[in-house]
Amino acid sequence: MKEFKWNWRSFRYPAFLLLLLFFALLNPPSTKYMNEILEMFAEGFDASLLPEPSAVEAYAGILGDFYTVGLLVLIFILMGSVAGEKESGVTGWILSKPVSRWSYLHAKMVLHAAVVIVGVAVMSAVGYLYTWSLLEQVSLAGAFWATLALIVYMLLFTTIVLSLSAILKSPLQAGGLTALIYALSGALNLLMSQVAVGRFYPNTLLGEIPLLIRGVSGPGEVWGAILITLLLSFLIYFLAGSRFQKMEQH
């Protein structure tokens, strides 16, 4: 409860949720009326030359904004989750109570994961319904699996930033290194896509999102990457937690 109240009152969680809501409400109308907007402001522009606005494009744009801008904001919000409290002395005060180090980390991990899961699921549903009302219905099964793939991917980086925040000295170190890992994971995806095991690489989930929405791909194409990403998240969290215990004991 302390963790939830602090993140809510400091506007960290509301900022993340409002950002997701912003993208969920922005993409459908911008996609639907983009041709008219361009025709209005670009003299001599013929909107008939452009393809008709697509519901798939609008909904894929929503999830795309979630894992680009939304994920970077999430990293910024969570990078001081432990490191900031170590600097201010809050961690030492809490651990002086009958609270174990694992309980301290578990409370943060469970709460952050819950916010990501609920936030992305709810705002994705809002975007889905708004896209349907303005354009047409997107495949419900495709939207479900695309959202699930996105949630699993965002949970991986939630785990990474919390783990680095626990073992590094400052929030800037944790946030900067997580952002670097995020950038490198995207670059490495180009290489992983050329090998057979690349289908299990976490960033494969991002590439599959538009395909799932279009119905070109299905659960069979992403379940392996989902499982590996969840296992990787658990391993990172376990190793960081073990290291955190040793650091606090000295």
VOBA-1610 file (N, C-alpha, C; in pm, whole numbers, padded with zeros to 5 digits, always signed):
BEGIN
Met+00082-00120+00000Met+00000+00000+00000Met+00086+00126+00000Lys+00199+00119+00071Lys+00290+00234+00071Lys+00338+00262-00070Glu+00375+00156-00139Glu+00427+00169-00276Glu+00320+00225-00369Phe+00199+00174-00358Phe+00091+00221-00445Phe+00058+00367-00418Lys+00044+00404-00291Lys+00008+00541-00257Lys+00115+00639-00303Trp+00243+00600-00285Trp+00351+00691-00323Trp+00355+00712-00474Asn+00340+00604-00551Asn+00343+00617-00697Asn+00219+00687-00751Trp+00108+00670-00682Trp-00014+00738-00727Trp-00012+00886-00693Arg+00027+00918-00570Arg+00028+01059-00528Arg+00136+01139-00601Ser+00244+01073-00638Ser+00350+01142-00711Ser+00321+01148-00861Phe+00203+01100-00901Phe+00151+01106-01038Phe+00226+01015-01135Arg+00302+00919-01084Arg+00374+00828-01173Arg+00278+00733-01244Tyr+00198+00662-01167Tyr+00102+00571-01230Tyr-00003+00646-01313Pro-00065+00754-01263Pro-00161+00826-01347Pro-00100+00876-01477Ala+00026+00922-01473Ala+00091+00971-01595Ala+00102+00861-01698Phe+00142+00741-01654Phe+00155+00628-01745Phe+00020+00590-01804Leu-00082+00581-01721Leu-00215+00541-01767Leu-00277+00647-01859Leu-00258+00773-01826Leu-00312+00880-01911Leu-00241+00884-02046Leu-00113+00852-02047Leu-00041+00848-02174Leu-00096+00737-02264Leu-00120+00620-02206Leu-00179+00511-02283Leu-00318+00549-02334Leu-00397+00614-02248Leu-00531+00657-02289Leu-00523+00759-02403Phe-00425+00847-02396Phe-00406+00948-02501Phe-00385+00882-02637Phe-00297+00781-02641Phe-00271+00713-02768Phe-00391+00630-02813Ala-00463+00571-02716Ala-00581+00492-02750Ala-00689+00578-02815Leu-00697+00705-02775Leu-00799+00795-02829Leu-00749+00877-02947Leu-00618+00885-02966Leu-00562+00968-03072Leu-00557+00897-03207Asn-00513+00772-03207Asn-00486+00704-03334Asn-00610+00679-03421Pro-00723+00632-03365Pro-00838+00608-03454Pro-00884+00731-03532Pro-00909+00848-03467Pro-00953+00963-03546Pro-00844+01017-03638Ser-00717+01012-03593Ser-00610+01063-03679Ser-00595+00976-03803Thr-00615+00846-03788Thr-00610+00756-03904Thr-00728+00781-03997Lys-00847+00794-03939Lys-00968+00811-04021Lys-00967+00942-04099Tyr-00921+01050-04036Tyr-00931+01181-04099Tyr-00799+01234-04153Met-00695+01150-04156Met-00564+01196-04201Met-00569+01246-04346Asn-00639+01175-04433Asn-00646+01217-04573Asn-00710+01355-04585Glu-00819+01377-04511Glu-00885+01506-04516Glu-00797+01617-04459Ile-00723+01585-04353Ile-00633+01684-04292Ile-00523+01723-04390Leu-00465+01624-04456Leu-00360+01653-04554Leu-00415+01734-04671Glu-00534+01702-04717Glu-00595+01774-04828Glu-00627+01918-04789Met-00659+01940-04661Met-00694+02072-04614Met-00572+02164-04607Phe-00458+02108-04561Phe-00342+02192-04537Phe-00236+02185-04647Ala-00245+02085-04733Ala-00148+02074-04843Ala-00217+02115-04973Glu-00181+02231-05024Glu-00246+02284-05143Glu-00218+02195-05264Gly-00323+02162-05333Gly-00309+02080-05452Gly-00299+01931-05424Phe-00308+01893-05299Phe-00294+01752-05263Phe-00424+01678-05293Asp-00414+01562-05358Asp-00530+01481-05393Asp-00538+01361-05299Ala-00631+01368-05203Ala-00643+01262-05103Ala-00687+01130-05164Ser-00746+01133-05284Ser-00792+01009-05346Ser-00676+00919-05387Leu-00556+00975-05392Leu-00440+00894-05428Leu-00393+00806-05313Leu-00434+00838-05191Leu-00394+00760-05074Leu-00494+00647-05048Pro-00449+00540-04987Pro-00540+00430-04954Pro-00643+00473-04850Glu-00754+00403-04847Glu-00857+00432-04749Glu-00808+00401-04607Pro-00851+00480-04509Pro-00808+00453-04371Pro-00848+00313-04328Ser-00758+00248-04256Ser-00779+00108-04216Ser-00789+00096-04065Ala-00885+00016-04018Ala-00899-00009-03875Ala-00777-00084-03822Val-00725-00175-03903Val-00606-00250-03863Val-00488-00156-03843Glu-00473-00062-03933Glu-00364+00037-03922Glu-00380+00122-03797Ala-00503+00163-03768Ala-00528+00247-03650Ala-00497+00172-03522Tyr-00545+00047-03512Tyr-00525-00029-03389Tyr-00379-00070-03373Ala-00314-00107-03482Ala-00171-00139-03476Ala-00091-00016-03433Gly-00136+00102-03475Gly-00069+00225-03434Gly-00081+00250-03285Ile-00195+00215-03228Ile-00214+00230-03083Ile-00113+00144-03007Leu-00106+00016-03040Leu-00013-00073-02970Leu+00132-00035-03000Gly+00158+00015-03120Gly+00292+00059-03153Gly+00336+00176-03066Asp+00246+00270-03042Asp+00278+00382-02953Asp+00296+00335-02809Phe+00221+00232-02770Phe+00235+00177-02635Phe+00377+00128-02610Tyr+00434+00053-02707Tyr+00566-00007-02681Tyr+00682+00082-02724Thr+00656+00197-02782Thr+00765+00290-02809Thr+00766+00400-02703Val+00675+00492-02714Val+00669+00604-02618Val+00628+00554-02480Gly+00524+00471-02473Gly+00474+00425-02344Gly+00578+00347-02264Leu+00653+00263-02332Leu+00754+00183-02262Leu+00869+00269-02211Leu+00910+00368-02289Leu+01017+00457-02244Leu+00972+00539-02123Val+00848+00583-02123Val+00795+00656-02007Val+00789+00564-01886Leu+00751+00438-01908Leu+00747+00342-01798Leu+00886+00322-01737Ile+00987+00313-01822Ile+01125+00300-01773Ile+01163+00420-01689Phe+01127+00539-01737Phe+01159+00661-01663Phe+01089+00664-01527Ile+00965+00617-01523Ile+00887+00617-01399Ile+00945+00520-01297Leu+00989+00402-01344Leu+01029+00296-01252Leu+01178+00293-01220Met+01258+00374-01287Met+01403+00362-01270Met+01449+00396-01128Gly+01370+00474-01055Gly+01407+00507-00918Gly+01333+00425-00815Ser+01266+00320-00859Ser+01181+00241-00770Ser+01255+00192-00647Val+01378+00142-00667Val+01460+00099-00554Val+01579+00192-00535Ala+01646+00226-00645Ala+01765+00309-00636Ala+01736+00444-00571Gly+01621+00502-00605Gly+01585+00631-00546Gly+01561+00619-00396Glu+01502+00508-00354Glu+01477+00488-00212Glu+01605+00455-00136Lys+01700+00391-00204Lys+01830+00368-00140Lys+01901+00500-00117Glu+01894+00590-00213Glu+01959+00721-00200Glu+01897+00803-00088Ser+01764+00796-00076Ser+01696+00879+00024Ser+01693+00815+00162Gly+01732+00688+00171Gly+01732+00619+00300Gly+01603+00546+00332Val+01504+00553+00240Val+01377+00486+00265Val+01395+00335+00270Thr+01480+00282+00182Thr+01503+00137+00180Thr+01557+00088+00314Gly+01656+00158+00366Gly+01713+00119+00494Gly+01612+00126+00607Trp+01525+00227+00602Trp+01422+00240+00705Trp+01324+00125+00698Ile+01279+00089+00575Ile+01183-00020+00560Ile+01244-00153+00602Leu+01369-00177+00562Leu+01433-00304+00593Leu+01474-00315+00740Ser+01467-00204+00812Ser+01492-00211+00957Ser+01370-00264+01031Lys+01257-00269+00961Lys+01134-00326+01017Lys+01134-00476+00991Pro+01036-00548+01042Pro+01028-00692+01014Pro+00980-00719+00871Val+01057-00671+00775Val+01028-00688+00633Val+01151-00748+00566Ser+01136-00861+00501Ser+01250-00924+00434Ser+01282-00851+00304Arg+01402-00869+00257Arg+01443-00804+00133Arg+01362-00855+00014Trp+01334-00985+00013Trp+01252-01041-00094Trp+01111-00984-00090Ser+01054-00967+00029Ser+00920-00910+00041Ser+00919-00766-00011Tyr+01026-00694+00017Tyr+01039-00557-00030Tyr+01037-00552-00183Leu+01114-00641-00247Leu+01117-00644-00393Leu+00987-00700-00451His+00934-00805-00386His+00810-00865-00436His+00697-00763-00441Ala+00686-00682-00337Ala+00579-00582-00332Ala+00587-00488-00452Lys+00709-00446-00484Lys+00728-00356-00598Lys+00700-00427-00730Met+00752-00549-00744Met+00736-00621-00869Met+00590-00653-00897Val+00519-00701-00796Val+00378-00737-00815Val+00295-00613-00850Leu+00320-00504-00781Leu+00243-00383-00805Leu+00272-00325-00943His+00400-00314-00980His+00435-00261-01111His+00380-00349-01223Ala+00391-00481-01205Ala+00340-00573-01306Ala+00189-00559-01320Ala+00119-00544-01207Ala-00027-00529-01210Ala-00067-00403-01284Val+00005-00294-01262Val-00026-00168-01331Val-00005-00182-01481Val+00103-00249-01519Val+00130-00270-01662Val+00022-00358-01725Ile-00010-00470-01660Ile-00108-00563-01715Ile-00246-00497-01728Val-00293-00439-01618Val-00426-00378-01618Val-00429-00255-01709Gly-00325-00172-01700Gly-00322-00051-01780Gly-00322-00079-01929Val-00234-00166-01974Val-00225-00197-02117Val-00352-00268-02164Ala-00403-00362-02084Ala-00524-00436-02124Ala-00644-00343-02136Val-00664-00257-02036Val-00781-00168-02038Val-00770-00065-02149Met-00654-00002-02164Met-00640+00101-02267Met-00641+00041-02407Ser-00592-00083-02419Ser-00602-00152-02548Ser-00748-00178-02582Ala-00828-00217-02482Ala-00971-00239-02505Ala-01041-00109-02543Val-01003+00002-02477Val-01060+00132-02513Val-01028+00165-02658Gly-00901+00147-02696Gly-00861+00172-02834Gly-00932+00083-02933Tyr-00952-00042-02894Tyr-01022-00138-02981Tyr-01165-00092-03008Leu-01236-00057-02901Leu-01375-00015-02915Leu-01387+00117-02991Tyr-01294+00208-02967Tyr-01298+00337-03037Tyr-01269+00319-03185Thr-01173+00231-03215Thr-01141+00201-03354Thr-01263+00140-03424Trp-01331+00052-03356Trp-01451-00013-03411Trp-01560+00092-03437Ser-01577+00186-03345Ser-01684+00285-03360Ser-01657+00382-03475Leu-01529+00411-03502Leu-01497+00508-03606Leu-01473+00444-03742Leu-01417+00324-03743Leu-01378+00261-03869Leu-01454+00130-03888Glu-01397+00022-03841Glu-01463-00108-03848Glu-01401-00199-03742Gln-01460-00314-03724Gln-01410-00405-03621Gln-01284-00476-03666Val-01188-00481-03574Val-01066-00559-03593Val-01091-00697-03533Ser-01026-00798-03586Ser-01040-00933-03532Ser-01017-00934-03382Leu-01115-00982-03307Leu-01105-00984-03161Leu-00994-01078-03116Ala-00983-01194-03179Ala-00877-01289-03143Ala-00740-01229-03172Gly-00726-01164-03287Gly-00599-01101-03321Gly-00561-00991-03224Ala-00661-00910-03185Ala-00636-00802-03089Ala-00596-00859-02953Phe-00660-00969-02912Phe-00627-01031-02783Phe-00482-01078-02781Trp-00442-01153-02884Trp-00306-01208-02885Trp-00201-01098-02904Ala-00234-00995-02979Ala-00142-00883-02996Ala-00122-00810-02864Thr-00231-00790-02791Thr-00222-00723-02660Thr-00145-00809-02561Leu-00170-00939-02562Leu-00098-01030-02473Leu+00052-01028-02503Ala+00088-01030-02630Ala+00229-01025-02668Ala+00293-00896-02619Leu+00221-00785-02633Leu+00273-00656-02588Leu+00291-00652-02436Ile+00193-00705-02363Ile+00202-00706-02217Ile+00323-00786-02171Val+00344-00903-02230Val+00458-00987-02192Val+00589-00914-02220Tyr+00597-00846-02334Tyr+00719-00772-02368Tyr+00743-00657-02270Met+00638-00584-02236Met+00653-00473-02143Met+00685-00521-02002Leu+00636-00640-01965Leu+00672-00696-01835Leu+00820-00729-01829Leu+00878-00769-01941Leu+01021-00797-01944Leu+01100-00673-01907Phe+01066-00559-01964Phe+01141-00437-01935Phe+01102-00376-01801Thr+00982-00407-01753Thr+00949-00371-01616Thr+01041-00444-01520Thr+01063-00573-01547Thr+01154-00653-01465Thr+01297-00604-01475Ile+01340-00570-01596Ile+01478-00525-01616Ile+01505-00395-01540Val+01415-00298-01553Val+01441-00168-01489Val+01433-00181-01337Leu+01341-00262-01286Leu+01334-00282-01141Leu+01458-00354-01091Ser+01504-00454-01164Ser+01622-00530-01124Ser+01746-00441-01123Leu+01763-00361-01227Leu+01878-00271-01232Leu+01868-00164-01124Ser+01747-00118-01096Ser+01729-00020-00990Ser+01769-00077-00855Ala+01750-00210-00838Ala+01784-00274-00711Ala+01933-00292-00693Ile+02007-00314-00802Ile+02150-00347-00788Ile+02244-00232-00823Leu+02192-00126-00885Leu+02277-00012-00919Leu+02257+00100-00816Lys+02346+00197-00821Lys+02348+00298-00716Lys+02251+00413-00738Ser+02218+00444-00863Ser+02134+00561-00886Ser+02025+00532-00988Pro+01914+00607-00983Pro+01808+00590-01082Pro+01854+00615-01224Leu+01942+00713-01244Leu+01989+00743-01379Leu+02066+00626-01439Gln+02144+00558-01357Gln+02216+00440-01406Gln+02117+00332-01448Ala+02017+00308-01364Ala+01918+00204-01393Ala+01838+00238-01519Gly+01791+00362-01527Gly+01712+00403-01643Gly+01794+00407-01770Gly+01915+00461-01761Gly+02001+00470-01880Gly+02039+00334-01934Leu+02074+00241-01845Leu+02114+00108-01890Leu+01993+00032-01947Thr+01877+00049-01887Thr+01757-00016-01941Thr+01724+00037-02080Ala+01733+00169-02098Ala+01707+00228-02230Ala+01808+00178-02333Leu+01934+00161-02289Leu+02037+00107-02380Leu+02005-00037-02419Ile+01963-00116-02322Ile+01925-00256-02351Ile+01807-00259-02448Tyr+01713-00168-02428Tyr+01597-00160-02517Tyr+01641-00130-02661Ala+01733-00034-02675Ala+01781+00001-02809Ala+01861-00113-02872Leu+01947-00175-02794Leu+02029-00285-02846Leu+01945-00407-02881Ser+01840-00430-02804Ser+01753-00545-02833Ser+01686-00528-02969Gly+01653-00404-03003Gly+01594-00378-03134Gly+01694-00398-03246Ala+01819-00353-03224Ala+01923-00372-03325Ala+01956-00520-03343Leu+01963-00592-03232Leu+01993-00735-03238Leu+01883-00814-03307Asn+01763-00760-03305Asn+01650-00829-03367Asn+01672-00849-03516Leu+01747-00758-03579Leu+01778-00771-03721Leu+01859-00896-03749Leu+01950-00927-03657Leu+02031-01047-03672Leu+01953-01173-03635Met+01877-01165-03527Met+01802-01281-03479Met+01696-01325-03579Ser+01645-01231-03656Ser+01541-01266-03754Ser+01594-01353-03867Gln+01727-01362-03878Gln+01788-01440-03985Gln+01816-01584-03945Val+01797-01619-03819Val+01826-01754-03771Val+01698-01820-03721Ala+01702-01953-03714Ala+01582-02028-03678Ala+01534-01998-03537Val+01628-01983-03443Val+01589-01960-03303Val+01538-01818-03282Gly+01546-01736-03385Gly+01500-01598-03373Gly+01352-01588-03343Arg+01276-01692-03374Arg+01131-01688-03347Arg+01101-01689-03198Phe+01202-01724-03115Phe+01184-01724-02970Phe+01240-01597-02905Tyr+01298-01511-02984Tyr+01358-01388-02932Tyr+01247-01293-02888Pro+01260-01229-02770Pro+01151-01143-02719Pro+01103-01037-02817Asn+01194-00974-02891Asn+01152-00868-02982Asn+01070-00919-03099Thr+01070-01051-03118Thr+00984-01111-03219Thr+00838-01077-03190Leu+00804-01062-03063Leu+00667-01030-03025Leu+00621-00898-03085Leu+00711-00802-03091Leu+00675-00672-03147Leu+00647-00684-03296Gly+00731-00761-03365Gly+00711-00779-03508Gly+00584-00854-03542Glu+00541-00939-03450Glu+00421-01019-03474Glu+00292-00942-03445Ile+00301-00833-03370Ile+00179-00761-03331Ile+00094-00719-03451Pro+00149-00649-03551Pro+00064-00612-03666Pro+00013-00733-03744Leu+00093-00840-03748Leu+00051-00961-03819Leu-00063-01030-03746Leu-00058-01030-03614Leu-00167-01087-03535Leu-00296-01008-03556Ile-00285-00877-03559Ile-00403-00792-03577Ile-00465-00816-03715Arg-00380-00833-03816Arg-00431-00857-03951Arg-00483-00998-03971Gly-00453-01088-03878Gly-00495-01226-03892Gly-00400-01310-03975Val-00285-01250-04014Val-00184-01323-04091Val-00110-01422-04003Ser-00091-01385-03876Ser-00023-01469-03779Ser-00122-01515-03673Gly-00080-01613-03592Gly-00169-01665-03490Gly-00093-01704-03365Pro-00161-01760-03266Pro-00098-01798-03139Pro+00022-01889-03157Gly+00017-01978-03256Gly+00128-02070-03278Gly+00258-02002-03312Glu+00250-01879-03362Glu+00370-01805-03400Glu+00433-01729-03284Val+00359-01712-03175Val+00411-01628-03066Val+00423-01700-02932Trp+00363-01818-02919Trp+00364-01881-02786Trp+00506-01910-02739Gly+00595-01949-02829Gly+00733-01978-02791Gly+00804-01855-02738Ala+00790-01743-02810Ala+00852-01619-02767Ala+00792-01569-02637Ile+00660-01588-02619Ile+00595-01548-02494Ile+00652-01626-02377Leu+00665-01758-02393Leu+00717-01842-02286Leu+00863-01807-02253Ile+00946-01791-02355Ile+01087-01758-02332Ile+01099-01621-02265Thr+01018-01526-02306Thr+01024-01391-02247Thr+00984-01394-02100Leu+00882-01472-02066Leu+00841-01484-01927Leu+00950-01552-01843Leu+01011-01657-01897Leu+01119-01726-01826Leu+01239-01633-01808Leu+01270-01555-01911Leu+01381-01460-01903Leu+01354-01355-01796Ser+01230-01308-01789Ser+01193-01209-01687Ser+01213-01267-01548Phe+01168-01391-01528Phe+01182-01456-01398Phe+01330-01472-01361Leu+01412-01513-01457Leu+01554-01534-01431Leu+01623-01403-01394Ile+01594-01297-01467Ile+01653-01167-01439Ile+01614-01120-01299Tyr+01488-01136-01266Tyr+01439-01093-01134Tyr+01503-01174-01022Phe+01516-01304-01041Phe+01575-01390-00939Phe+01722-01355-00917Leu+01797-01336-01024Leu+01939-01303-01012Leu+01957-01166-00946Ala+01875-01070-00986Ala+01886-00936-00928Ala+01847-00938-00780Gly+01745-01014-00746Gly+01704-01024-00607Gly+01810-01088-00520Ser+01876-01191-00573Ser+01984-01256-00500Ser+02099-01159-00478Arg+02130-01083-00580Arg+02238-00984-00568Arg+02200-00874-00469Phe+02073-00832-00472Phe+02025-00727-00382Phe+02038-00770-00236Gln+02010-00894-00208Gln+02022-00943-00070Gln+02167-00935-00022Lys+02261-00974-00106Lys+02400-00971-00068Lys+02451-00828-00050Met+02404-00739-00137Met+02446-00599-00126Met+02397-00537+00003Glu+02275-00568+00044Glu+02216-00510+00164Glu+02276-00567+00291Gln+02332-00687+00282Gln+02385-00750+00401Gln+02522-00695+00438His+02590-00630+00343His+02724-00579+00371His+02719-00429+00404
//
